[in-house]
Every structure is written in structure tokens, then in C-alpha cells.
Amino acid sequence: MRAKNSSKEGLIHIADGYYYAIEDNQYTLYFCGERDKIDIVTKKSTGERIEYKECVGYYFTLENMLRSVIKEWSNDKAKSFEVTTIKEHLDV
């Protein structure tokens, strides 16, 4: 089940869960996804899936924000073993 209001509303999609917004002369980078909803009292999963939006950072230039996306994205790929060789890493 999805939340009624999308966490991605008003954001510009980049790739693989990364989005950004332009706010007050700066770029705000977000990572959006889905996770299990956790009951606050029991600290256990309710079995329901919810959307989330996590702020990655604030940038004054589009170039710096995109550099951060490339760094974060390639690190995520390496950690999940989707990238296993230097060639694959450079091709990312």
C-alpha cells in the first residue's frame, strides 16, 4: 500500500531513486524509495510498505549536485556488488 501523497511530488527525477528540487537558489538532492512501516511502540514491521524521502544534501550549483549523485550512486552499486571491476565502475 502506498502513501496517499507521493514523497516524489514536485521533484525532478535523476536516476535510480535520486531526485532533486530547486529551492531558494539552491539544489536539494533527495533519495526516495519504499520501506517497511515500523510500529513505533513495538519497533517491528507492520507488513505495510510506505514511501520515504531522505535529504542527501544541499548544493549551490547543478554541477556539484550531479557530481554528488554520481559518487553516491557508484558507491551504492559497489556496496551491493553490482559493480565488481574497475571497468564497470568507470562505465557507471
MOJO-V693847 format. One record per residue. N is the residue number from 1. RES is the residue in three letters. SS is DSSP state (H for helix, E for strand, - for the rest). PHI is phi in radians with two decimals (* if undefined). OMEGA is omega in whole degrees, -180 to 180 (999 if undefined). Layout:
n=N res=RES ss=SS phi=PHI omega=OMEGA
n=N res=RES ss=SS phi=PHI omega=OMEGA
This chain:
n=1 res=MET ss=- phi=* omega=-178
n=2 res=ARG ss=- phi=-1.75 omega=175
n=3 res=ALA ss=- phi=-1.14 omega=-178
n=4 res=LYS ss=- phi=-1.12 omega=178
n=5 res=ASN ss=- phi=-1.76 omega=-178
n=6 res=SER ss=- phi=-1.18 omega=177
n=7 res=SER ss=- phi=-1.25 omega=-178
n=8 res=LYS ss=- phi=-1.71 omega=-176
n=9 res=GLU ss=- phi=-1.05 omega=179
n=10 res=GLY ss=- phi=1.44 omega=-179
n=11 res=LEU ss=- phi=-1.80 omega=178
n=12 res=ILE ss=E phi=-1.76 omega=-177
n=13 res=HIS ss=E phi=-1.33 omega=176
n=14 res=ILE ss=E phi=-1.84 omega=179
n=15 res=ALA ss=E phi=-3.05 omega=172
n=16 res=ASP ss=- phi=0.71 omega=176
n=17 res=GLY ss=- phi=1.54 omega=179
n=18 res=TYR ss=E phi=-1.62 omega=-180
n=19 res=TYR ss=E phi=-2.39 omega=174
n=20 res=TYR ss=E phi=-2.51 omega=176
n=21 res=ALA ss=E phi=-2.30 omega=175
n=22 res=ILE ss=E phi=-1.79 omega=-175
n=23 res=GLU ss=E phi=-2.39 omega=174
n=24 res=ASP ss=- phi=0.84 omega=177
n=25 res=ASN ss=- phi=1.08 omega=174
n=26 res=GLN ss=E phi=-2.53 omega=178
n=27 res=TYR ss=E phi=-1.86 omega=178
n=28 res=THR ss=E phi=-1.92 omega=-178
n=29 res=LEU ss=E phi=-1.69 omega=-180
n=30 res=TYR ss=E phi=-2.20 omega=168
n=31 res=PHE ss=E phi=-2.02 omega=-178
n=32 res=CYS ss=E phi=-2.03 omega=179
n=33 res=GLY ss=E phi=-2.92 omega=178
n=34 res=GLU ss=E phi=-2.15 omega=177
n=35 res=ARG ss=E phi=-2.65 omega=176
n=36 res=ASP ss=E phi=-1.23 omega=175
n=37 res=LYS ss=E phi=-1.32 omega=-178
n=38 res=ILE ss=E phi=-1.87 omega=176
n=39 res=ASP ss=- phi=-1.24 omega=-176
n=40 res=ILE ss=- phi=-1.12 omega=-177
n=41 res=VAL ss=- phi=-1.32 omega=-175
n=42 res=THR ss=- phi=-1.54 omega=-178
n=43 res=LYS ss=- phi=1.08 omega=179
n=44 res=LYS ss=- phi=-2.06 omega=180
n=45 res=SER ss=E phi=-1.14 omega=176
n=46 res=THR ss=E phi=-1.54 omega=-177
n=47 res=GLY ss=E phi=1.53 omega=179
n=48 res=GLU ss=E phi=-1.60 omega=177
n=49 res=ARG ss=E phi=-1.73 omega=178
n=50 res=ILE ss=E phi=-2.25 omega=176
n=51 res=GLU ss=E phi=-1.50 omega=175
n=52 res=TYR ss=E phi=-2.39 omega=178
n=53 res=LYS ss=E phi=-2.34 omega=-178
n=54 res=GLU ss=E phi=-2.00 omega=178
n=55 res=CYS ss=E phi=-1.32 omega=179
n=56 res=VAL ss=E phi=-1.59 omega=180
n=57 res=GLY ss=E phi=3.06 omega=180
n=58 res=TYR ss=E phi=-2.07 omega=-175
n=59 res=TYR ss=E phi=-2.42 omega=178
n=60 res=PHE ss=- phi=-1.51 omega=179
n=61 res=THR ss=- phi=-2.20 omega=177
n=62 res=LEU ss=H phi=-1.10 omega=-180
n=63 res=GLU ss=H phi=-1.04 omega=180
n=64 res=ASN ss=H phi=-1.13 omega=178
n=65 res=MET ss=H phi=-1.13 omega=-180
n=66 res=LEU ss=H phi=-1.17 omega=175
n=67 res=ARG ss=H phi=-1.08 omega=178
n=68 res=SER ss=H phi=-1.14 omega=178
n=69 res=VAL ss=H phi=-1.05 omega=-179
n=70 res=ILE ss=H phi=-1.06 omega=180
n=71 res=LYS ss=H phi=-1.12 omega=180
n=72 res=GLU ss=H phi=-1.07 omega=-176
n=73 res=TRP ss=H phi=-1.13 omega=-179
n=74 res=SER ss=H phi=-1.20 omega=176
n=75 res=ASN ss=H phi=-1.14 omega=178
n=76 res=ASP ss=H phi=-1.08 omega=179
n=77 res=LYS ss=H phi=-1.12 omega=180
n=78 res=ALA ss=H phi=-1.20 omega=-180
n=79 res=LYS ss=H phi=-1.14 omega=-179
n=80 res=SER ss=- phi=-1.61 omega=178
n=81 res=PHE ss=- phi=1.09 omega=174
n=82 res=GLU ss=- phi=-1.35 omega=176
n=83 res=VAL ss=- phi=-2.06 omega=-175
n=84 res=THR ss=- phi=-2.13 omega=179
n=85 res=THR ss=- phi=-2.24 omega=179
n=86 res=ILE ss=H phi=-1.10 omega=178
n=87 res=LYS ss=H phi=-1.08 omega=177
n=88 res=GLU ss=H phi=-1.08 omega=-180
n=89 res=HIS ss=H phi=-1.14 omega=180
n=90 res=LEU ss=H phi=-1.22 omega=179
n=91 res=ASP ss=H phi=-1.30 omega=179
n=92 res=VAL ss=- phi=-1.12 omega=999
